[in-house]
Amino acid sequence: MTVRTGSYPASTNVRGAPYPRINPDGSITFLINAPGASRVQVQPGGMDNGLGAEPRDLVRDAEGVWTGTIPPGVPGFHYYWFVVDGLVVNDPGSETFFGYNRQTSGVELPEDPKVAAYYQPQDVPHGDVRIRWYWANTTKTWRRALVYTPPGYDTDVDRRYAVLYLQHGGGEDERGWTTQGRMSFIMDNAIAAGRAVPMIVVMECNYAYEPGQSAPPPVVSTVRSRPPRLSQTVSRLIVDDLIPMVDGSFRTLTDRAQRAMAGLSMGSCVALQTALHNLDLFDTIGVFSGPPLGDEDDIGLVAAAGGPMDDTEAFNARLRLLWFGAGTGEPREWGITQRRRAELDRAGIRYTYWETPDVSHEWLTWRRCLNEFVTLLFH
């Protein structure tokens, strides 16, 4: 990764677009041509995403070009959009990414190249991310899964692999980990360095509905939506449809010691809900920036497990790794994680905790979580 000096276009811009621009101090300058508008704002993704939550007014020049600069933010990937006379629009200069239940502009604010090397493409063997459509009896619909196969999968045809099921966050979908999250580069680099064993990574959408049930319309909000209490549909889909499809389509190791599940934010709730109730299928769970499983005051971890945690000794023997990660700059999820740790300590449940300083409720936190978590899997 090249060290940049001066102002330069963001790496997330569409080809040839000069804006947004990253400035030397980490501030970001935006531009949009809207000569007929009377007010234009840039709206960062809100909540704890590292760019702030409040919209900022842009300034119009004589030609109707609007520009403005937001203060330095936390390095990493950030959603944003424009508000033009009250209408939410994406930035024509930016690539779009599925977040907030819709296609949304995004900007990558780079961090130190040496620190960021683990999620950048390197001169190492690379795996593949494959698209697999399959029929799910649970929902009576065709579903799409993205599947990372490690380097050598197509040449070492006698080898079988452990599987990590990796869930996205609220308002996102199965594409998030490969685009916003840089999952494939993280895996390639960790495997090449010997920090992680070669494994398959499966990503599916957290949203699943009963046959005949319609998805609610997307809500355009200035903050990331708080996920409602999860239904059991997605967990049943994972257990009854997704895992059998993966084991039938890829060269997997199928015993529980070779199957893990993790997720970020809302996806961590899916991981907990699914894996804790199916410990015959999983022996490792990863929770990245976990929100409440139910109501705001209900961290619900021990209660959610029901029977499995009633016998602490048996539970600890059954689950090889229960892993929690959070950023200290995301006060809500970091605080919930500390409450969960206290709950688990009182219950005598064994777990591993890791935190990363300063970063917020955004993709840099989760890239770092994944980079640490995969080093502990399947040894």
Secondary structure, 3 states (H helix, E strand, C coil): CCCCCCCEECCCECCCCCCCEECCCCCEEEEEECCCCCCEEEEECCCCCCCCCCCEECEECCCCEEEEEECCCCCEEEEEEEEECCEEECCCCECEEEECCEEEEEEEECCCHHHHHHHCCCCCCCCEEEEEEEEECCCCEEEEEEEEECCCCCCCCCCCEEEEEEECCCCCCCCHHHHCCCHHHHHHHHHHCCCCCCEEEEECCCCCCCCCCCCCCCCCCCCCCCCCCCCCHHHHHHHHHHHHHHHHHCCECCCHHHEEEEEECHHHHHHHHHHHCCCCCCCEEEEECCCCCCCCCCCCHHHHHCHHHCCHHHHHHHCCEEEEEEECCCHHHHHHHHHHHHHHHHHCCCCEEEEECCCCCCHHHHHHHHHHHHHHCCC
